[in-house]
Amino acid sequence: MPHFSSTTSLLAVGALTGLAWAASAPRLAAQQEAPVLDLSSGESAWVLADRNSGYIPVPGSPSPTTQDPHYKYVGNGTGAQPTFRVADLTNPNIKPWALAIMKRENDKALNGGLPFAPRSSCMPAGVPAFMNFAFAESIHYLQTPKQVTMIFSGDAQVRHVYLDVPHSANPKPSWYGESVGHYEGGDTLVVDTIGQNDKTYLDGFRTPHTEKLHVVERYKLIDGGKILEVTFRIDDPDTFNAPWTAINKLRRIQRPMHEEVCAENNTHLFDYGMPIASKADF
């Protein structure tokens, strides 16, 4: 035990101890108030739970786009020749202009062409299709009190979710729009996204949307924290007759984040329209 030669020394040590505790109190409070939804500890990374399925329909809601039953979809990693997805164009919730675009992409898939795929083209996917990037490469989450950052390790595409703030009055349309969020009940992250441009598709079936798209996602851990269930609501009155809800699921793995360049210096058998610089950056 340390020996103090005077009362003054004892008071000084007491004061320093009090200051140290006061300085640590906000940190301790932050730890105690940390969300139960822990998506990042232990080098957690997330990949699609079923990479060959589409969105999971929700009972009572209009259906998301599904595979045309006349054409069998074969995904990668099955041991058979993969095929492109072919959208079922009989979905009564999708407006005619959008069905026309989907038919155009279907025709490409069925006639030897190359329907658009954001990952193959090294382009942003938009929301909610960002989750579908987690096919072979993973998505990582960085959680701080003011922001949740979602990083796709495939080519370091990033979504920013700003916590406990309102939307801007008129956000300028962008690839991933403006996302604001909050924790609900401690174990659910709610993310509200507006302000996306109309250059992306909602899914692997190439379902289009307009700049009126409004997406609300609810992130929740299930199965003992092994599965991240994302229930999302799509509202775009210019594309759909009614809003619809679906579910996507990701599986937790342990994997450090690494860097991968998508297009630069790659050689492909098919031209997916990847961006190529006309000259060197330096």
N, C-alpha and C positions, 0 to 999 in steps of 0.2 A: 504494500500500500504506500502511495506517495506520502511524504512528510511535509507539512506546511508550517512555516515558522511564525506565521502571524495570522490574525483574523482578517486582515486586508487581503492576504493571499486566498483565503478561503472564499471571501466574497467575490473576488475576481474570477475564480474558477467557477463559482456558481453562476455568475453573470454570463460567462462564456458558454457554459452548458445550456443556459436558457436560450441564448442566441442561436446556438446550434440546433436546438430542438425546434425553435420557431422557424428557422430556415428550412428544416426538413419537413415541417408540418404540411405545406402545400403538396409536396411530393407524395407524402403518405396518404393525404386525402385523395390525391389523384389516383393512387394505386387502389384505394378502397372503393372509389367510384368507377373504376375501369369497367368497361362493358363485359358481360359474360360471354358475348360472341367473340371468341378469340380465334382469329383467322390467320395469325402470323407467327406464333411462337414455335420454337423447335424446328426452324427451317420448313415450316408448313408451306406446301404448294398445292395447287388444285388443278385436276384434270377432269374431263367429262366422265361421269359415272358410266354412261353408255354412249360411246362416241358414234355409234351407227344409228341411234334413234333420233327422232325429232323431238319437238317440244311435247310435253305430256299434257293432254287436255284436262280441263277441270270440269267436273259435272255441273251442269246448269249454265255454263258459259258457251257462247259460240266457239266453234272449234278453230284452232290454229290451222294453217295449211298443212296438209298431210300428203303422203305418197299416193299417186294415181294407182288404184288397185290393178289396173291393166298392165302395169310394168313393175317388175320386181326390182327393188333397190338392193345392191350388193355393196357393202362398205369395204373400206380398206382393212387389211389384217384378217380377212375371213378365209384366205386360201383360194378364193375364186377371183375371176376378173372383176374388178370394181366397176360400178356404173355411176352415172350422175343421178341425182334426185330428179324426179319428174313430178311436178305439182299436180294435185287433183284440182281441176278447174271447175268442179261442180260445187265448190264451197259457196253457199248463198249469201254469206256475209261480206264477200269481197266485191267491190264495185267494178263495172265493166272495163274502165280504162286500165285498172290494175291487172285484171285478168288477161287483157290483151298483151301486156308486157310479159306476164308469166307464160303465156302461150308462145311468145317469141323465144323465150329462153328454153322452154320445153322442146321446141322444134330444133334448137341447136343441139340439145342433149340427145335427141332421138335420131338425128341425121348426121352424126359424125362431127358436129361442131363443138365449140368450147363455151358452155354457158358461164356467166360471170361467177367467180369465187374470190372473195376478198383476200383470203390467205394466199392463194396461188398467184394473185395479182399484186401482192405486197401492198394492199390498200387497207385503210381503216374499215372496220366492220360496222361501226355504229352500235346503238343500244336498241334491243337487247342482244344482238348477235355477237357482241364482244365475247360473251361467255363461250360461244362455239369455237373460238380460237383454241381453246384448251383441248385440242385433239391429241397431239403428241407432245407439244411444248406446254408448259404450265402457266397458270396465273398466280401471281403473288400479291399479297395484301400488306400494306403498311398502314397501321392505325395509330393516329395521334389524336389528342383531344379536339382538334379543330378540323381534321381532314382525314379521309380514307383515300389512299392512293392504290389503284389497281394497276398492276404492271404485267403485261403479257411478255414472257421471256423470249418468245419467238423472234420478235424484232423490236422489243422494248416499246411497244405501243402502250399508252398510259391513259387511264381515266382518273379524273380528280373529282372527289365527292366532298363538298364543303359542308361541314356539320353546323346545325343550329343557326342557319342564316336563311333569309328569304331569297327567292329568285330575283334576278335583275328585272327591271321593268320591261325591257325589250332586248333580250340577248341576241346578238348577231348569230345567224345560223352557222354551225360548224359540224365537223365530222362526228364528234361525241356530245355535242350540245352542252348545256349547263346542268350539272347534277348537284343538288343539295340533298342533305339527309339528316337523319337523327336516329338515335337508338330508342327503341320502344320496348318497355318492359325489361330492359337490360340485355335480352338475348336475341333481339331482332334488329337488324339494320334496315331502315326504310330509306330508299333512294328515289328521288323524284327528278326526272330528266325532261327538259324541254329544249327548244332551240337547236334541234338537229337539222342539218341540210337534208335534201332529198336525194343524195347520191349513193345511199347505202340501201341494203335490203334487210328485212327483218329476220331472215332465216336462210337455211340452205336450199330452200325451194325458190328463192329469189322473189319473195313477196315484197313489192315496193311500198313506199309510204310518201307522204308529203311533209312539208315543214310544219304542219300542224300536229305532228306526232307528239304524244305525251305518254311517257312510260313511267310507271311506278313499280319498283322492285322491292321485294321483301326477302332479305337474306336471313336464314335461320339454320342452325346446326341440328341434325337429327342423327339417329343411329350411334349414340354415344360420341358425337363429334366427328365421326368418320365421313359423313356426307353433309355437304352444304346444299340445302334446298332453296332455290330461288323461285319464288312465286311472283309473276309479273303481270301487270295489266297494261294492255295496249289500247290507246284511245286516239284515233285519227279519223274524224268525221268525213274527211274527203276521200278516204280509202276504204273504210269499213262502214257497214250499215249500223253496227253497234259495237261498243267496246268489247274486248275479249280478254280472257285470262288463261295463262298456261304456266307450266312448271318446268324448270330445268334443274338438273342435279349434277354436282361436281363431287369428286372423290378426293379426300385428303391423302397426300403422299409427302414424304420427307425428301426434299430436293433443294439444294441451294440455287439461287438465281444466277443465270449465266447470260452472256451476251451472244446474240446471233444476228447476223446481217441477212436480211431476206433476199434482196435482189442483186446486190453488188457482186459482180464477177461470177454469178451463177450461170450455168448452162442448162437449158431445159429442152426436152424434145418438143414441147408445145409452147406456143406464144400466147400467154394469158394477158398480154398487154402490160407487162411490168414496167414501171417507170425506169428509164435509163438516162443518166446524165450525158449531155452532149459534150462536156469537157470536164477535166479533172477539177476538183475543188481547190487544190493547191499544188 
